[in-house]
Amino acid sequence: LRGLLNRTSVPRDVVDYIVYGTVIQEVKTSNVAREAALGAGFSDKTPAHTVTMACISSNQAMTTGVGMIAAGQCDVVVAGGVELMSDVPIRHSRKMRKTMLTLNRAKTLGQKLSLISKIRPDYFAPELPAVAEFSTSETMGHSADRLAAAFAVSRLEQDEYALRSHTLAKKAQEGGLLLDVVPFKVPGKDTVTKDNGIRPSSMEQMGKLKPAFVKPYGTVTAANSSFLTDGASAILLMSEEKALAMGYKPKAYLRDFVYVSQDPKDQLLLGPTYATPKVLEKAGLTMADIDVFEFHEAFAGQILANLKAMDSDWFAQNYMGRKSKVGAPPLEKFNNWGGSLSLGHPFGATGCRLVITAAHRLKKEGGQYGLVAACAAGGQGHAMIVELYPQ
């Protein structure tokens, strides 16, 4: 948030509302948008709320802001997302929690000693948060493995795509294209000045890794999966009239967006396939009109399965109720500055990164329309059309 203020010089008191997305919530800061806003020096008169929609939480934050502006409720909204994967809340077991709450209400020493005597060693086993579906109890990695198998995506294809992501991210970083990173001093450690998960390897090294989820026959490994990381993002939204009146030159329009949902068991990660044709129709565009594609890379297998599904008439007709396929994005326009496989995936923050990267690529590459898409836990998905502001 401070980085956004420094970059844009927007006066704190001009911001009407702040919306943030997050996934793994810390109880002490359940409305992290409000706590962060106060910490960044925004007026205590500026309302703020937090949203959660798995991996598309900051997408939801942005579109919530767009809706508030479109409804005439606000002129200026700051939206973003945050995730602190290196320090996730770990809970006691339910039996231990229940005992401790009861102990807190006990009035006599005898009652307290009686409750303490009932505690068994297994009560101390912690409950670790898992990237698993509540409705199916299946981890996202297992879903990715099954999806890759269903669409006949080989281990070789996945490793090749992951290597592409890291290689392009390294090239973009060294070329000075990833300029949105705000330096951050980690307490007790060095200052982070750039994304530090970009590690181009070799097909030989990647081929040595064992399956991470479905053992021993799976194809999803640590090398072709996005890694969990800490991160936060922020984006400044205004109506065009307000931006121009304040002397700002906008980067891009957030033109149209859609959200979709499907079966969380077999189609957990196919959100982009379902959302892309809908957002194109909503915007009156075709795939040929899109100059820049920025899709969230949860797993290489997930990306490649989506590309195959988008390029399948059979899938469109049998699962989507459509007469024909939408078509797969051409790779020469796709995630050209790397993606979540190489840059990392702080759940709540990724959406804003996708949007601002699309805007910067449009400007750099001379395009007009960008398409952002992402899958999310719960079998949900999102797509958005980003249009470059006239230069």
Helices and strands as residue ranges (DSSP letters): H 2-8, G 12-14, E 17-21, G 27-29, H 32-39, E 48-51, G 54-56, H 57-70, E 76-83, G 85-87, H 94-105, H 109-117, G 121-124, H 140-150, H 155-174, E 184-185, E 191-192, H 203-207, E 231-238, H 240-245, E 252-261, H 271-283, G 287-289, E 292-295, H 300-310, H 313-319, G 331-333, H 340-343, G 347-349, H 350-365, E 369-376, E 380-388
